Amino acid sequence: MIRSCLLILVGGLAAQHSRVPPSPDLCKLLFVVVVAMYLCHRMRPGAWLLLGFVLFMQAGQSVITERLDPRFAGDSMLTQVRIVDFPKSTGASVVMIVAPLDDHRLPPRSRVSWFEPSQLPSIGDVWELELRLRRPRGNSNPGVFDFETWMFRQDIHAAGYVVSGKRNRLLATGTEPSVDRFRRDFIALAKAAAANAETAAVLAAIGVGTRHLITPQQWQRYAQTGTSHLMAISGLHIGLAATIAFAVVAALSGVLRLPGNHLQRAVVAGVLLAIAYAAVSGLAVPARRASIMLSVAAICFLRRRQINPASTAAFAAWCVYLFDPVSAMTPGFNLSFGAVAVLLWLARRHWHTPGEYRRLARVRRAALQLMTMQGMLLLGLLPLTVLYFQRVAFAAPAANLLVVPVFSFVTVPAVLGGMILSGFSTVLSLPVLRVAAASTDFAEFLMRQIERVPFTAVSIAAIGPGEWCFVFLPALWVILPRRWPGRWIAILAVIAIVLHRPASPDSGCLNAYFLDVGQGLAVVVQTSDHVLLFDTGASYRGGGSAAEQIVLPFLRSRGIDRIDWLVVSHADDDHAGGVAALADYFRGGGLGAVLVGEKLLDVLDDADDCYAGQRWSVDGIEFAVLHPDAEFRREGNDASCVLVLRAGRHSILLTGDIEAAAERELIQRGRLLAVDVVLIPHHGSLTSSSRPFVNSTRPVLAIVSTGFGNRWNLPQQRVTDRWQATGAQVLNTATSGAISLSMCSAGGIRWLRRERQQRRRFWHDGQG
């Protein structure tokens, strides 16, 4: 069982790296090959491997097949839908998952945003909405969350928004299944029992597995302290539910002297409550894993068979993967089964010690084992936490030792008690839930104190493909026996991971990253010791900005904690929308000089004007401002700051949104020379990229930053043709993703990377 499970998972991992779209006919053929290989005893390992590959490809193909028909992408469709999950409010907008009632144009599951809805929607509501959808697609940037992959994992087949207007109307409420109705009612009880919204959010997460109420600040707190697993219905919660049911039923059976075997009755009750709890919580992967393992253990107990924990865990992984292969991509799958593997290995390697009969000695040994377990989990799961979250929570062992007992002995039992009592009486359930709320407040108080300690969590810069080998070295501390000489390599590896920074350019070289921020602009320029950010991307109507979701995560992935120069070309939101977020993030220091083409009202009042003639040189790279002139201040697009970066004879021109008048002025004043790379002005609009400007720059590479399928149809084809006519290669962030290049004084452009092409997998949108 263990070997077949591992081979299946390895096959699925190989499928996750496939770029070739799966063919249904090929998948059927491969299933036949799997059967033929299995019948040959010597080829069975290969059969398991191929089975894992085929199962994942088949599941991926079914998700892709259900996606929105391209014919309806971008159309306004008036349709009737049911809300099938709890909507999440973000600023002034609501994000929700909807399913069509009877409309062949819509896929089974769509994720839609509704800005300033006329009435807050709820799960189970039936609405008639005017929707504008597109196929799942996300921005593609190095070191930044892959939203498109997330939608694939969540089985979402379209994304879009509700068109505001009077045509949107509520048709019915309360059509959700009984399980979702119970979950909704419990959330209302949690809000009534809790003193604040954050506490209610935690109770809802622990009780019914809904996390739509959790604030970003809460997520950050739990992540910093390494206790995020408490916010998900995991093996800990399922095990506690089973233990409570077992203890209660065993005690009642003994007191009431019921006929039959008390232990067997209690075991069955424990498993049934665990399964019910997992079902109410939404059957996330950790809950499924724990339920299957408990069920297998119970069957073995009832049949008086010996339990093999490792085989039980392998069987659970086999079952989860068989029914939901795509779940193997999720952090929940890998972290849940990874933690089980670490604990099983730890029990086998380290806990076989002679029995102690003195009470004090037993307590001391138990405390030592708990501390050892937390340390082993930190090191054993470190590769996965670095891979998924680019973070190491060094406070996790201490935080878990303090907080987990509170959740285990008070919070979770009280929440379970409140859930059960809510089926009989709200009056009885509220006091119990208030106990859970008080314990949650106490746990969060402890986490806030831990969070204040320096270096509780460390962000990890992006690890390159050739560097992943040393990320797995910390696990040696778990794998190798005590006093093994090579075991200390694990500690050195942890230090190396924390101190790791991607290589900076050499002196006389620069790296330029034209980020994919949708319809907007953000360019990061890195020299050997300095960083410049040109524009910040847009702010979002529903809250947040491209700076928070793309620019800052990218900087962290590069190990960059300081911006030496922030240049904001002009005040339009698609260029300056993230300035406030950046200023807030770097409030304690880290933001150097700020140059603006236009005044930014209420933001960075002390910023300096950007004007022609400003220049500075660092690390062998020269920076020079070409526009606007100091004596003729402008407003709007032609106020854009134009910056040229020179590495010897090679250069990059960053243009902002200048239009034909500013282009003509640059030529007339003799400031414009041929460059290697140019940022196409104004996102490729017809008001810019005049023929004299294009002919004067004569670039090798012309880059335009736009949003995919934008309503202005930018870049205009005439503009693209104009740049290509000079021999330039035209790249668009909308179709290429982030565009990264290195330029040196000796050799010019050394490498060029298109992120969407680099990270492409078969589920990514093929357009572009």
Beta strands, then each sheet from edge to edge (+ up, - down):
strand 1: 76-83
strand 2: 88-90
strand 3: 93-100
strand 4: 110-115
strand 5: 126-134
strand 6: 158-162
strand 7: 169-172
strand 8: 391-393
strand 9: 457-459
strand 10: 509-514
strand 11: 523-526
strand 12: 531-534
strand 13: 563-568
strand 14: 591-596
strand 15: 608-609
strand 16: 615-618
strand 17: 621-627
strand 18: 642-647
strand 19: 650-654
strand 20: 677-679
strand 21: 701-704
strand 22: 729-732
strand 23: 739-744
strand 24: 748-754
sheet 1: 2+ 3- 1+ 5- 6+ 4+
sheet 2: 2+ 3- 1+ 5- 7+
sheet 3: 8+ 9-
sheet 4: 15+ 14+ 13+ 12+ 11- 10+ 23- 24+
sheet 5: 16+ 17- 18+ 19- 20- 21- 22-
end
